[in-house]
Amino acid sequence: MAAISAATAWPPGVRCVPAVHLHLTLVFLGDVSVDRLGAVRSVAESLRPATFELMLGGSGHFPRAEVGWLGCVDAPPALFALNAGLRQGLRTQGFALRGESFRPHVTLARGLREPPVLPDYPPLRWPVSEFVLVESRRGRAPAYTVIGTWPLAPVSD
């Protein structure tokens, strides 16, 4: 993902997401008070999804958010099940979640007014064996801190 971003001729002023911060957001919570983190952790701990593999391919653009991204090719049902389990559990805990649609993607750049033109690349395999709770701090260069990690269950043969 980072190599694709590095090989892209981004327009001036576009801010690339550093390789260490590349991620796929399952559910965006917005501001969460410290006293509510236990409820988030409880929901995450209640889920036992199986490992799966993502295939990243193609690209896109969210004009309003001004982001360019890599998309998922034939995203597996397990990814949507994990998203749905998190959303359902969080709503049960009283969290108000924005939007109903889940469009899996990995943001590569911010401040992009036009769709990105990425170099040709083969689909990227991304084996998924865990999901994390991340605190993000806004700003021109957002900072991310992992505050919880949950393993996915290995698939038995």
N, C-alpha and C positions, 0 to 999 in steps of 0.2 A: 504494500500500500504506500509506504513512504517512498519507494523507488519510483512508483508511478507519479506521485505528486512532484517529486524532484525533477522528473523528466518532462513535466508539463510547463509550457510557456504561459505562466499566469500573467494577466494584465497588471500594470503598475498599481500599487496600493492594496492588492489582494494579500491577505494574511493566511499563510499555510498553517495547518494544524501540525504541531510538532509530532514526530513519529511516536513518542512516548504517550501522547494523548489521543491517538487514534482509537476509536471505540464505536460500538453500535449501542444506541440507547434503547433499552427495552421499554421503560416507562419514565417520563419526566415528571418529577414531583414538584418542582419549584422550591420555594423556601420551606424548610421543615425545621421546626423548633427542636432543640436538643431533647426536650422531654417527650417528643413523638418518635424519636429514632428507634426506641424499643419496639414500637408497633410495626415499623418498617422491617426491622430485623425478624420479628416474629412471623410476618408474612413470608419473607424469604426462606426462613428455616422450615416452614410448613410445606414447601414445595420440594419434590424429588424428581425433577425432569431427567430424562436420559440424555446422554451426550449426543451430539449431532455435529454435522459438518455444514458449514455455509460455503456457498460458491459465490464469490464476489465478481461482478462483471458489469460492464456498461457504466454509464455515468448520468448524472442529472443535475438539476438546479432547482432550488426553491427560491424564486425571485423575491418574495417578501422578506425572507430571512437572509437573502443574499449569500447563500452557501452553495458550494459545489460538492458533489458527493459521488461515491461509488455505490452501486446498488447491489442487491442480492439477485442472483439468477435462480429461479425456481426455489425460493426460500422454503425450507422444510417445514412440515406441519409442527414439528417439535418446537421450532422458534415461535410460531404463533401461539402454541399451547402455553409456552412459558410466559409470553406477554399477557395472554388472557388470564392465567393463574395469578400473576402479579396484580393485574388490574382489579380482578374480582376481590382478592384478599385485601388490597389497599382500600377499596371502596367500603368493604365490610368494617375496616378499622376507622372509617370516617374521613378518608382523604378524598378531596374533590379533584378529579383528574380532568385535564383538558383533552378535548377531542376524542373521537372513537376510533379513527383509522390509525393503523400501524403500518408505516412505510419503512421497512428496514433499510438502512443505509449507513455508510460511514462518511462523515463529513471530512473533506480534505482541505477546504479553504473557505474563508469568510471574507465578506466585502466584495463578493463577486456579483456583478450586475447582469452578466450574460451567462448562458450555459457554458460549462467548461469544454475545452477541446483537449481531451487526453490522448496520449500516444496509444497506439494499438497495443493491447496486452492480452495474454490468455487469461481465462477465468482463474481467479485465485482461490485456492482451497484454504479454508479456515476451520480447523477442528476446534470445536467448542466443548470445553470440559468443566467450565465454571462460569458463574455470573457474579457480579460485584455490585456493591452499593458505593457510589462515588459522590463525594461532595465537590461541587464546582463553585468556583469563585469567579464572578463576572469581571469583565474589564476588557481592555484592548487585547490582552494576552491572557485568556482564561486559564485558571489553574485547577487541576483536578487532584483530589486526594481519595484514595481507596480507604473506606472505613468499614467494609465488611466483604467477605468472600464466601461463596457457597459452591461446593462441588456439585457437578451433575453426576448422576448415577451411570456407571459404565453399562454399556449395552451387552447383555450376555448372549452368547451364541447358541 
